[in-house]
Amino acid sequence: MLTIILFLLILMLIFGSTILLYLLININIDYIAYVLSVLLICFFSIMRFTEHLLALPKPSSTQINKIETFTVIIPAYLPAEQHIILDTIKYFLSLNLDLEIILPYNTPQSLPVETELKKMPILAVKVPNSKSKAENINYVIDKIKTKYTAIFDADHRPIETNFAKALWKLKTDYDIVQGSCIPLIKFPMSMLLNIEFNQIYNIHHQAIQRLWNLAIFGSSNGYFKTEVLK
């Protein structure tokens, strides 16, 4: 932290000296803006490089061999997600894990997919008068009986090993664990979006935690101690 503060002070000194120098010798203000822009680009490039270094994975030999039961909550707004929700549920059911799945959803009109959801081995709950994801989660939060809970968006699917990694963290010194997210979007430009998400979750989020001790929950692929979530 001392190194970072020193670096910022030096940078401010460079900025101030540059402005003062060009004001004293009466250089055109456009040139000052140009020099400052170059310095800013250099600064942000250095910070980005620092983020990448700090986000490098730390080796760990700890393994969780037995996965405890997780409650998985998948809040959904069905008019927008009715065409993907069944595939998402089937994916979670296909995982070789002990999961209790709760689907709290809201919809302004009845939909055929609701009938299909009732046939699945999950708890699908239509939340009355809900207009938000938070209201959906709050409506079913008292139905959670497990020690650990995970929350996912309807268009996200976790890697199976995420649960083991999250459980190891939850059993040590963490109350909430944020996993990385890749959205299920199928169109030619989706790869660019996936790259952006990968940068956000695997580089930026990890770097700001290690650099500034700041944590972010990005609304999906989050693992909680249930008592903390409640």
N, C-alpha and C positions, 0 to 999 in steps of 0.2 A: 504493500500500500504506500509506503514511503517513497519507493521508486516511482510510482505512478504520479504522486503529488509533485515530486521533483521534476518529472518529465513535463507535467502541465505548466509548472511555473516557468520552466525554460521556454516552452512554446509561447506562453504569454509574453515573455521578455522579447522573443524574436518578433512577434506580431507588433508589440509596442515600438520596438526599435525601428522596424521597417516603416511603420507609419510616420514616426518622428523624422526619420532620415529623409523620406521623400517629401514631407511637408517643408523641411528646412531648405532643400535644394529645389523646391518648386516644380516637382515632376507632375505631369498630368495625372489626375485622380484615377483615370481608367487604368493606368499602369499599376497604381497601388492596388486596385481591385484585382488585377490579374495576379500580382504577386501573392496577395492574401489567398486567392482561390487555389493557387498551386500549393501553398503551405497547408491549407485545409485539406486538400486531396491527400497530401502526404500524411497528415495527421490521421485521417480516417482510414487510410490504408494500413498504417501501423497498428491502429486499434483493431482493425479487422484481422490482421495477422496474429495479434495477441489473443483475440478470441479463439482462433483456430488452434493455437498452441494449448490454451487452457482447456479446450474441449476434448483433447486427446483422451481416449478411454484409459481408466486406471485399472491395472490388472488385479484380479481377485480370484482366489482359489475357493471361495466359499460357495457351496452348492446346497440348494434345497431339494432334497430327494422326494419328499412327500408334500404335495400341494394341499393345503387346507381348503375347505369350502369357501368359495367367494360368492357373494351376491353380485350379479351383474345387472346394472340398471341401464336401460337404453331408452331414454326419453325421445319421443318422436312426434312430429307434426305430420300426420298421415297424408293429408292432401298432397304435400310436397314430396313425401318419402314412401308413398304406398307401393311404388314399383321396385324398391330396393330392400324394403324391410324384411320380406320373407327370406331373401338370400342372406341377409345379415344374420337373422336368427338361426338359419340352418348352419351357417358357418360356426357360430358359437356352440351349437349343439354337436357339431362334428369334432370339436376339440376333445382330446382325451383328458378332460379335467372335470372336477366336481364343482359344477356351476349351477346356481339357482338364478334363473333369468327373470327379471321383472321388466315389463314393457309398459310404462305409463305414457299414454298418448292423448292428444287432443285433436279433434276434428270438428268442423262446423256442420258436417253432414255425414250420414252413414255411408260407409264404403264397403264393397264386396270383400276387401282384404281383411276386414274385421272378423268375418266368419272363418277365414283360413287361420287367423291368429288364434282363435279359440280352440282349434283342433291341435295346436302344438303344445308340447309339455313345458309351457312357460306360464307365468302369471301376467296376462295382458289386462291392463286396467285403463278404461276410458275415464279421463279426468274431466269432471264437469266444470264448465265456465273457465277453463284454463286458456291462457293466451301466451304462455311462456314455458320454456324448458325448466326453469326454477320451480314453477308451480307444479309441474308434472312430478318432479323429484320429491318435493315436499309432501305431496299427496300420498306417496307410497313409502315414505321413509320409516314409518312405524312398522311396516311389514318386514323390515330387514331383521333377520334373526342370527345372521352369521357375524363372526368377529371382523371380517374384512369385506369391503365393498369396492367394486370398480364401476366407473361410469364411462359410457361410450356414446358417441353420436351414431345415428343410424347409418351413416355412410363411412364408418371407420371399422376396420377389423384388426385386432391385435395379433402379433406373432405369438404363437403358443408359449414360447419361453418367457414372454413378458411377465406372466403371472408368477413364475418362479423367481425372477429377478426382483420383482416388486415385493414379494413376500419376504425375501431376504432383507430388503431395506426396512420393511415394516417391523420386522422382528429385531432390528438393531436400534437405531436411534432416529427413525423417521416416522412421522404420522401420515404424510401424504407423499406419494411418488407419482411424478409425471412421466408417462411413457411417450415415445415418439409416435407421431401420427402421419399416415399417408392416406389421403382421401381416395375414395373409390369413384373416380371420374374417368369415363371412357370416351376420350376423343383425342385426336392427333396431338394437341397441345398439352395433354395431361402430363406428359413426362416432365415438361418444364415446371408445372405446378408441383409435381412430386419432388423435384429437385429443390424448389423453394421451401417446401415443408420440411424436407430433410435438413436443410441449412438452419431453419428456425429452431427445430427441436433438438437436433444433435450437435449443433455448434453454438448458436446464439444463447439458447436457454441454459446449456451447461456452462458456457463461459461466464454469463452474468452471475450464475450461482457461485462459481469459484472466485470470480473477480470482485463482485460487490456483495456477496452473501444475500442475493435476492432471488426468490423463487417465484415461479409463475405456473398457474394451472390454466391450461389452454382450453378447458371445457370438455375435453374428451381424452380417453386413454389415461384416466387418473385412477389411482389405487389408494384407498383410504382405510385407516382404522375406523370401523363403523361408529364408535363412540365420538370420534372427532368429527366425522361427517354430520352426525346428528346435532 
